[in-house]
Amino acid sequence: MGWRLAADALVVLHLGFILFVLFGGLLLLRWPRLLWLHLPAVAWGATVEFFHLLCPLTPWENQLRQPAGDAGYEGGFIEHYLIPLIYPAGLTPQIQLWLGGIVLLINATVYAYLLIRRFKRT
């Protein structure tokens, strides 16, 4: 049970990182110092998508599931609801390119807004 909980926690962490990459720029409106965490996260997220890399959290999660006797992602709430968000069916290299572009577009929009707002103040 402990291995499965660790794997489930890793899935939640993985989803949280993905959400931070996508929407973390919005947190900069309140906490501008998060910039130094968000920029590398965006760079990593876009790189993983553009170069079709496997996130290191994925094999780690699978390694945690093996001792628990799990071979796949069927079962509880986390497997049913969160994993399809992180690992969508039919994910192709072309879709990954689009996803990487969306990551950059969302964050470029937020950062442009922040820069414009900063320059208007000075």
Summary of the structure (lengths in Angstrom):
residues: 122
radius of gyration: 16.9
end to end distance: 56.0
largest distance: 59.4
contacts: 314
relative contact order: 0.17
helix: 76%
strand: 0%
